[in-house]
């Protein structure tokens, strides 16, 4: 229960940083396209590094300790990553949601309209982040979990600003854009609770939970964040942001785990 509570608290803190990132929108600070794409590239880099250094590698280490060296730890990693990506991909395909650039996706539902379409889209994005933090803390890998939570929280701030700016761009007032962006961060504690509970059901589920969470995040990076950063033609800035985010997360993970 202590591990689950810590997972919930950690994912709540990281989720709340989404609102912190959205604060500039209240002061009429609308980020430029190239700045926004750079920040989102940074977020993608943090998530990519976190997926490997804080989730996949610890999962393989745990599997190796459980089952010994050989193909099984690698097989668990491969299957778990693909399962995570497939699950979040299925959710993306079924739930009606709307992106700021590409428009409405998923199966149409007349009862889900307006801002709720944006909320669902952001929830699909945020849930894997909370899941990752919850799984990491629930697994008891405290040092790795802290660096992961710090990285996720750090990249939540530019995401919060991007969401708020996107809502303003499609016609919502600044206060509503801020509150919607902030409240979407509360999806992360839900993911954190699910992740913490899952890995505490059985020790055998630990490596599976870690790579499953990594798979969901990698899917979001490839399917949502990187394409979004390249839509306006700012490829160089977005790639630079990704590289900075990746090496910064790598630095924190190695430093804090030492």
C-alpha positions as CSV (number, residue, x, y, z in Angstrom):
1,X,0.0,0.0,0.0
2,X,2.9,2.4,0.7
3,X,4.3,1.9,-2.8
4,X,0.8,2.5,-4.3
5,X,0.3,5.7,-2.3
6,X,3.7,7.0,-3.3
7,X,2.9,6.2,-7.0
8,X,-0.3,8.1,-6.7
9,X,1.3,11.1,-5.0
10,X,4.2,11.2,-7.5
11,X,1.9,11.0,-10.6
12,X,-0.3,13.7,-9.1
13,X,2.6,16.1,-8.7
14,X,3.8,15.5,-12.2
15,X,0.3,16.0,-13.5
16,X,-0.1,19.3,-11.7
17,X,3.0,20.6,-13.5
18,X,0.9,20.7,-16.6
19,X,-1.1,23.6,-15.1
20,X,2.2,25.3,-14.1
21,X,3.3,25.1,-17.8
22,X,-0.1,26.6,-18.9
23,X,0.2,29.7,-16.6
24,X,1.8,32.0,-19.3
25,X,-1.3,31.8,-21.3
26,X,-3.1,33.9,-18.7
27,X,-0.7,36.7,-19.2
28,X,-1.2,36.9,-22.9
29,X,2.0,35.0,-23.6
30,X,1.2,33.1,-26.8
31,X,4.2,31.0,-27.9
32,X,5.4,31.2,-31.5
33,X,5.1,28.1,-33.6
34,X,8.8,27.5,-33.7
35,X,9.2,27.9,-30.0
36,X,6.2,25.6,-29.3
37,X,7.6,22.9,-31.7
38,X,11.0,23.2,-30.0
39,X,9.4,22.6,-26.5
40,X,7.4,19.7,-27.8
41,X,10.5,18.2,-29.3
42,X,12.1,18.5,-25.9
43,X,9.2,16.7,-24.3
44,X,9.5,13.9,-26.9
45,X,13.2,13.5,-26.1
46,X,12.6,13.3,-22.4
47,X,9.9,10.7,-22.9
48,X,12.0,8.7,-25.3
49,X,15.0,8.6,-22.9
50,X,12.7,7.8,-19.9
51,X,11.1,4.9,-21.8
52,X,14.5,3.2,-22.3
53,X,16.6,4.2,-19.3
54,X,13.9,4.3,-16.6
55,X,11.5,1.5,-17.9
56,X,12.9,-0.9,-20.4
57,X,16.4,-1.4,-19.0
58,X,15.2,-1.9,-15.4
59,X,12.6,-4.3,-16.7
60,X,15.3,-6.4,-18.4
61,X,17.5,-6.3,-15.3
62,X,14.5,-7.5,-13.1
63,X,13.7,-10.3,-15.6
64,X,17.3,-11.4,-15.7
65,X,17.4,-11.6,-11.9
66,X,14.2,-13.6,-11.9
67,X,14.8,-16.0,-14.8
68,X,18.5,-15.8,-15.5
69,X,20.3,-14.7,-18.6
70,X,19.0,-15.9,-22.0
71,X,16.2,-15.1,-24.4
72,X,13.4,-14.8,-21.9
73,X,14.2,-11.3,-20.5
74,X,14.5,-10.0,-24.0
75,X,11.2,-11.7,-25.1
76,X,9.4,-10.2,-22.1
77,X,10.6,-6.8,-23.1
78,X,9.6,-7.2,-26.8
79,X,6.1,-8.6,-26.1
80,X,5.5,-6.0,-23.3
81,X,6.4,-3.1,-25.4
82,X,4.3,-4.3,-28.3
83,X,1.3,-4.9,-26.0
84,X,1.6,-1.4,-24.5
85,X,1.7,0.2,-28.0
86,X,-1.1,-2.0,-29.2
87,X,-3.4,-1.1,-26.3
88,X,-2.9,2.7,-26.5
89,X,-3.2,2.4,-30.3
90,X,-6.6,0.6,-29.9
91,X,-7.8,3.3,-27.5
92,X,-6.7,6.0,-29.9
93,X,-8.6,4.3,-32.7
94,X,-11.8,3.7,-30.7
95,X,-12.3,6.9,-28.6
96,X,-13.6,10.0,-30.3
97,X,-11.1,12.8,-30.0
98,X,-9.8,15.9,-31.8
99,X,-6.3,17.2,-32.4
100,X,-5.6,20.8,-33.0
101,X,-4.2,20.3,-36.5
102,X,-5.4,16.9,-37.9
103,X,-9.0,17.3,-36.6
104,X,-11.4,14.6,-35.3
105,X,-10.2,11.0,-35.1
106,X,-11.5,7.8,-33.5
107,X,-15.1,6.4,-33.8
108,X,-17.6,9.3,-33.9
109,X,-20.0,9.8,-31.0
110,X,-22.7,12.5,-31.2
111,X,-22.7,12.8,-27.4
112,X,-19.0,13.8,-27.3
113,X,-18.5,17.3,-28.7
114,X,-16.7,20.6,-28.2
115,X,-13.9,20.8,-25.7
116,X,-14.4,17.2,-24.6
117,X,-13.0,16.0,-27.8
118,X,-9.8,17.9,-27.0
119,X,-9.8,16.6,-23.4
120,X,-10.0,13.0,-24.5
121,X,-7.2,13.5,-27.0
122,X,-5.0,14.9,-24.2
123,X,-6.1,12.2,-21.8
124,X,-4.9,9.5,-24.3
125,X,-1.6,11.3,-24.3
126,X,-1.3,11.9,-20.5
127,X,-2.4,8.5,-19.2
128,X,0.7,6.6,-20.4
129,X,2.9,9.2,-18.6
130,X,1.0,8.7,-15.3
131,X,1.1,4.9,-15.9
132,X,4.9,5.0,-16.3
133,X,5.4,7.0,-13.1
134,X,3.0,4.7,-11.2
135,X,4.7,1.5,-12.5
136,X,8.2,2.9,-11.7
137,X,7.3,3.8,-8.1
138,X,5.2,0.7,-7.6
139,X,8.1,-1.5,-8.6
140,X,10.2,-0.1,-5.8
141,X,13.0,1.2,-8.1
142,X,13.1,4.4,-6.1
143,X,16.1,6.1,-7.7
144,X,15.0,5.3,-11.2
145,X,11.4,6.3,-10.4
146,X,12.5,9.7,-9.1
147,X,14.4,10.5,-12.2
148,X,11.5,9.3,-14.4
149,X,9.0,11.4,-12.4
150,X,11.3,14.5,-12.6
151,X,11.6,14.0,-16.3
152,X,7.9,13.5,-16.9
153,X,7.1,16.5,-14.7
154,X,9.6,18.6,-16.6
155,X,8.2,17.8,-20.0
156,X,4.6,18.3,-18.8
157,X,5.2,22.0,-18.5
158,X,5.8,22.7,-22.2
159,X,3.0,20.3,-23.0
160,X,0.6,22.3,-20.7
161,X,1.6,25.5,-22.5
162,X,1.1,23.9,-25.9
163,X,-2.4,22.6,-25.0
164,X,-3.5,26.0,-23.6
165,X,-2.1,27.8,-26.7
166,X,-3.9,25.3,-29.0
167,X,-7.2,25.9,-27.2
168,X,-6.8,29.7,-27.5
169,X,-6.0,29.3,-31.2
170,X,-9.3,27.5,-31.9
171,X,-11.4,30.1,-30.1
172,X,-11.4,29.3,-26.3
173,X,-10.8,32.2,-23.9
174,X,-7.6,32.2,-21.9
175,X,-9.0,31.2,-18.6
176,X,-10.9,28.3,-20.0
177,X,-7.9,27.2,-21.9
178,X,-5.8,27.3,-18.7
179,X,-8.3,25.3,-16.7
180,X,-8.8,22.7,-19.3
181,X,-5.0,22.3,-19.8
182,X,-4.5,22.1,-16.1
183,X,-7.3,19.6,-15.4
184,X,-6.1,17.2,-18.2
185,X,-3.0,16.8,-16.0
186,X,-5.2,15.1,-13.5
187,X,-5.4,12.1,-15.8
188,X,-1.9,11.2,-14.8
189,X,-2.8,10.2,-11.2
190,X,-5.3,7.8,-12.6
191,X,-2.6,6.2,-14.7
192,X,-0.3,6.3,-11.7
193,X,-2.8,4.5,-9.5
194,X,-3.4,1.9,-12.2
195,X,0.3,1.3,-12.7
196,X,1.1,1.1,-9.0
197,X,-1.7,-1.4,-8.3
198,X,-0.8,-3.5,-11.3
199,X,2.9,-4.1,-10.4
200,X,1.9,-4.8,-6.7
201,X,-0.4,-7.6,-7.6
202,X,2.5,-10.0,-8.2
203,X,6.3,-9.8,-8.3
204,X,6.1,-11.6,-11.7
205,X,4.2,-8.6,-13.2
206,X,7.0,-6.1,-12.4
207,X,9.0,-6.5,-15.6
208,X,5.8,-6.7,-17.7
209,X,4.4,-3.5,-16.2
210,X,7.6,-1.5,-16.9
211,X,7.9,-2.5,-20.5
212,X,4.1,-2.1,-21.1
213,X,4.3,1.4,-19.8
214,X,7.3,2.1,-22.1
215,X,5.4,0.8,-25.1
216,X,2.5,3.2,-24.4
217,X,4.9,6.1,-24.2
218,X,6.8,5.2,-27.3
219,X,3.6,5.0,-29.3
220,X,2.5,8.4,-28.1
221,X,5.9,9.9,-29.0
222,X,5.8,8.5,-32.6
223,X,2.1,8.8,-33.2
224,X,1.4,12.2,-31.6
225,X,4.3,14.3,-30.5
226,X,6.9,14.0,-33.2
227,X,4.5,14.5,-36.1
228,X,3.0,17.5,-34.3
229,X,6.5,19.1,-34.0
230,X,7.1,18.7,-37.8
231,X,3.8,20.0,-39.1
232,X,4.9,23.6,-39.4
233,X,8.2,22.9,-41.0
234,X,10.4,23.6,-38.0
235,X,12.2,20.2,-38.3
236,X,15.6,21.5,-37.2
237,X,14.3,23.2,-34.0
238,X,12.1,20.2,-33.1
239,X,15.0,17.8,-33.5
240,X,17.3,20.0,-31.5
241,X,14.7,20.1,-28.7
242,X,14.4,16.3,-28.8
243,X,18.2,15.9,-28.6
244,X,18.4,18.2,-25.6
245,X,15.5,16.5,-23.8
246,X,17.0,13.1,-24.5
247,X,20.5,13.8,-23.1
248,X,19.1,15.8,-20.2
249,X,17.0,12.9,-19.1
250,X,19.9,10.5,-19.7
251,X,22.1,12.7,-17.4
252,X,19.5,12.8,-14.7
253,X,18.9,9.1,-14.9
254,X,22.6,8.2,-14.7
255,X,23.4,10.8,-12.0
256,X,20.5,10.0,-9.7
257,X,20.9,6.3,-10.0
258,X,24.5,6.4,-9.1
